[in-house]
Amino acid sequence: MSRPSEDAPEAILSAARALLDQPDVTLDGAWPRAVAILTRQALEAAVARYLEQTLGGMGRPNFTAQLTLLRQLHDDPALAARVAYAWDALSSATHHNGYELNPTAVALRGWQETVEELVG
């Protein structure tokens, strides 16, 4: 088995897990958002790879369209729905608003588990 490239969903998710397991203190309170960004990037890469393998060279529609295609094509509609929910939650978590709390480690871990299921 070949090693995944740096932009493979496995590598990105691994970096997100490592940061969640041992937060970088130099990131002060920004590490939860950094984990959310990496997790979302892994999710987007996993969906793109799945669609490429399923449909071939279809180009790159916007991500909302990709999520719609995933829900239509994936063998597990419940997983596809969880992926769409995770993407929405991760997208919200990546936008900094002074009045919102950072996502919790428990929430981040749950979203990572959803991405891991899609990747696997």
N, C-alpha and C positions, 0 to 999 in steps of 0.2 A: 504494500500500500504506500502510495506516495505521500509525502508530507504536504499539508495544506499551505497555500501561499499566504502571505501576510494579510491579504484582503479577503481570504476565505472566511465564511461565517464561523468556522470552528476556532480559528486564530483570534478573531475579534471577540468572540464570546469568552474565550480563555482569558484574554486580557481584562475583560469586564469582571469575570469571576475573581481573578487575582486581586483587582483593585477593591472589590467588595469584601473579600476575605481579609485583606490587609490594607486598609485605607491609607493613602499617602498623606501624612500629616502636613506636608508642605502645601497641599491643596486646600488647607483650612477647612471650611465647610462646603467646599465645592465638589468634593469627591462623589456625593450621591448623584449629582447631575452628570458628572463625568461617566459614572457607571451607566446611567440611563442612556447617555449618548452612544456609548460603545455597544450597549445591548440593542439599541434601536438599529445601529449600523449592521450588527450581526443579523438581526431579523430581516432587514431590507436585503442584505446579500443572500440570505437563505431563500427568501421568496423569489428573488430574481433567478437564482440558480434552479430552483424547482420549476419555474415557468420555462426557463431555457431548455431544461431537460424534457419537459412535457410537450412544449409547443415548438421548440426549435427557434429559428431566427425570426422572431416577431417584432423586433425592434424593442424600444423601451418606453412603454406607456407610463403615464404618471402613476404614482404609487397607489392612489385610490383605485385606479383601474386594475392594477396588479393584485390588490387585495380582493377585488370582485372576481377576478379570474381564479384566484386561489380558492375562494369559496365555491366556485362552480366546478373546479377540476379535481380538487383534493379528495382522496378516498375517505378522509375523516372530516366531515363537515363541522363537528364540534371543535376539533383542533383548529381548523381554518377560522372559525368564529373567535376562538381564544387568541389567535395570532392577531386578528384585526383589533380586538380589544386591547391587547398588549401594546400594539403599535400606537393606538390612540393615547393610551395612558403614558407611554414612554415619551411621545411627542409633547404632551402636556408637561411632563416632568422636566423636559429639557429647556423649557422656556422659563427664564428667571423672572419672577414677580416678587417684589419685596414683601408682599402680604401673604405669600404662600410658603408653606413649609417644604423642605426637601423631601423627596420620597424616602420611605423607611427602608431599612435593609431587608425586612420581610417582604415588602412589596417588590423591591428590585429582584430578590431571589425568585419570587414567584414568576415574574416576567421572564427571567432568565430560563427558568424551567420550561416555560412555553416555547421559547426559542430553541432550546436544546431538543425538545421533542420534535419540532419541525426539522431541525438540522439532521436528527437521527432518522 
